[in-house]
Amino acid sequence: MPAAFRIASLPLATNLLLAPLSGYTDLAFRLVVRSCGGVGLAYTDLLCPEGVLRENYKTMELTATCADDAPLAMQLYGADAHLMADAAMWAEDHGANVIDINMGCPADKITQRHGGSKLLCDPPHAVRIAERIVKAVRSVPVTAKMRLGWDERSIVAPMLASRLEEVGVAMVTVHGRTTEMGYSGHCRLEGIAEVVAAVKRIPVVGNGDIRTPQDAKRMLDRTGCAAVMIGRMALSTPWIFRDTWSYLTSGLVPPEPTLEEKCRLMREHFYNAVRLRGERTAVVEFRRRATWYGKQMNPCRMLREGMRFINTAADFERVLEQFLEWRRGRNGR
């Protein structure tokens, strides 16, 4: 049975965290993943501090939350310590239970602004940003998410994690790749283990290549990390947290959801998006989201192709019902 997990004084129900995924982890999706069970903490999409402080419309969509969306970490990216601290105070006042600093995103649009994993190229500045944020917020823990380093010649994660702990960061998450690797190759568990060894008290969260409950247990066992963060697998398998928590606590993986149950989750997600962002936005989003859900519904070409051309909620229902009827007929039901 996993030990109770907490970030500073914040207790979490499980040690499984939903990663911040740019373009995906909005409120509509987080609520679906939480409804499946097993999530200890979920993260927002990446938040630009300027957008937060101006209360830009698109940024406010990303910060939207509600009572069922807790505990929640709001993740900020940037290189201006003053702006980051001010945005952290805004986040604390608007529902964040944790403030997370993005030091790991490898995307050009983030690193070209000297944020994300570009901070790994200047660890002293990364520490100054963290220290400024820790001093600015009143009561919520400040955490950081990083990669091992920018490239093979600059593996800084162990040293940086230790320095962040010294200035009051309450937890670090480590994706076991360098920026240069992108998402190629394999997550390096030994790199995560080195970060675990480098800190004294704070928990380290392992991230990267978690596709099954067994992957999560392997990461916990081989690195000594206290928790696991799951990202892209949740897009096609939102019940992976339920399955993983069951496996970690009982050794058993629950039966896979039925096709009808998977379609129910897809419906729940779609109508969450309709309610929160309007029918048109939900329709456009699900033209691509259906591909992710379809990964666990094969054969699903009819579903994927049909969803590409939906224009209304009625179209969404029609395509989903036709797909279900086709699959039932194919299975002799």
Secondary structure, 3 states (H helix, E strand, C coil): CCCCEEECCEEECCCEEECCCCCCCCHHHHHHHHHHCCCCEEEEEEECHHHHHHCCHHHHHHHCCCCCCCCEEEEECCCCHHHHHHHHHHHHHCCCCEEEEEECCCCHHHHCCCCHHHHHHCHHHHHHHHHHHHHHCCCCCEEEEEECECCCCCECHHHHHHHHHHCCCCEEEEECCCCCCCCCCCCCHHHHHHHHHHCCCCCEEEECCCCCHHHHHHHHHHHCCCEEEECCHHHHCCCHHHHHHHHHHHCCCCCCCCHHHHHHHHHHHHHHHHHHHCHHHHHHHHHHHHHHHHCCCCCCHHHHHHHCCCCCHHHHHHHHHHHHHHHHHHCCC
